[in-house]
Amino acid sequence: MMKPAPFLGAIALSLALAATARAEEPTADTVVATVNGTEITLGHMIVLRDSLPQQYLQLDDQTLFDAILDQIVQQAALADATGTDLRKRDMLALENYKRSYLAGAAIDEVAQGAITDEQVKALYDEKFAAAEPLKEFNAAHILVETEDEAKAIKAEIEGGADFEATAREKSTGPSGPNGGNLGWFSAGMMVKPFEDAVMAMEAGQVSDPVETQFGWHIIKLNEVRTAAMPTIDEARGDLVEELRSSAVETRLEEATKAATIEKSVEGIDPAILKNSALLDN
């Protein structure tokens, strides 16, 4: 049997090696291009893709791949052309960006940390389990500029005038065209003099004139109800967000406390931050 020629053996070996190389799964460290010796990896491309607005992600995979690679190559070429001859403003901006990015990544890591069902349940119990049932009020009002106007309107209502019709005719507030109806609200949603008056009333009662910063009100309390407590599933989103915010705040306090911080601002006029000409030096 004839032995294969040496060059045929070499071709077979190269094909085998190429097949092996293609069989390897790409990683974030896989180099997809070099620009003046600087390597561009799949990781660089993935990070850029993740930062793109949603409309760009509608492109087909090949078009987007090519566009991202071209953009990074062009940016690398421009960066090399600029070299290290950057303005002071540019250097400081880069330092600020790096600091901001790393801080943001640390906060994201804390915020995305696992929130357990036990933590959610404990916070739910703390906020709702032992809480007093929340009262909600449905009221309407007539708003006028002076106390005398309010007194006259109160007398009309007591004389049998329809509250809603009077509100449509005489109220200066935005709810006037709707008969003065304010819908449902709970404690803390209205200015204090208005809220105090409502909470002292019985359903169906019309108040004496009440003064707030908006003017003088005649208030009719239509109905009072006890608000249903949210279930844990209904409240879960808010509870998780509160737990995450608390975790981030705790991490910020810990990091600041652990850091060695020295401020040297004595004698510096705060207005100096307006002096952008300092960056031209």
Residue pairs with C-beta under 8 A, 6 or more apart in sequence:
4 12
26 42
27 42
28 41
28 42
28 43
28 46
29 41
29 42
29 43
30 41
30 42
31 39
31 40
31 41
32 40
32 41
32 42
32 45
32 69
33 39
33 40
33 69
33 72
33 73
34 40
35 73
35 76
35 77
35 80
36 76
36 77
36 80
38 76
38 80
40 69
40 72
40 73
40 76
44 72
45 65
45 68
45 69
45 72
48 68
48 71
48 72
49 57
49 64
49 68
56 64
57 64
59 67
86 94
87 279
88 279
88 280
88 281
89 279
92 279
106 251
106 255
107 248
107 251
107 252
110 244
110 247
110 248
110 251
111 244
111 247
111 248
113 244
113 247
115 240
115 243
115 244
119 243
120 232
120 236
120 239
120 240
120 243
121 232
123 239
123 242
123 243
124 232
124 235
124 239
127 235
127 239
128 229
128 230
128 235
131 229
133 226
133 227
133 229
134 186
134 187
134 226
134 227
134 229
135 186
135 187
135 224
135 225
135 226
135 227
136 184
136 185
136 186
136 224
136 225
136 226
136 227
137 184
137 185
137 186
137 198
137 199
137 221
137 223
137 224
138 182
138 183
138 184
138 221
138 222
138 223
138 224
138 225
139 182
139 185
139 198
139 219
139 220
139 221
139 222
140 163
140 164
140 167
140 175
140 179
140 180
140 181
140 182
140 219
140 220
140 222
141 167
141 171
141 173
141 175
141 180
141 182
141 194
141 217
141 218
141 219
141 220
142 150
142 153
142 163
142 166
142 167
142 170
142 171
142 173
142 176
142 180
142 217
142 218
143 171
143 172
143 173
143 175
143 176
143 180
143 214
143 215
143 216
143 217
144 150
144 153
144 170
144 171
144 172
144 215
144 216
144 218
145 172
145 215
145 216
146 215
146 216
147 209
147 211
147 216
149 170
149 216
150 209
150 216
150 217
150 218
151 209
153 166
153 170
153 218
154 206
154 208
154 209
154 218
156 166
157 163
157 166
157 206
157 218
157 220
158 206
163 179
163 180
163 206
163 220
164 179
164 180
164 181
165 179
167 175
167 176
167 179
167 180
168 176
168 177
168 179
168 180
170 176
171 180
172 215
173 180
173 214
173 215
175 181
175 182
180 220
184 225
186 227
187 195
187 199
188 195
189 195
190 198
191 212
191 213
191 214
193 210
193 211
193 212
194 210
194 212
194 217
194 219
197 207
197 210
197 217
197 219
198 207
198 219
198 221
201 207
201 219
201 221
202 221
203 221
203 222
203 223
203 224
204 220
204 221
204 222
205 220
205 221
206 218
206 219
206 220
207 217
207 218
207 219
207 220
207 221
208 218
209 216
209 217
209 218
210 216
210 217
210 218
210 219
211 217
232 239
272 278
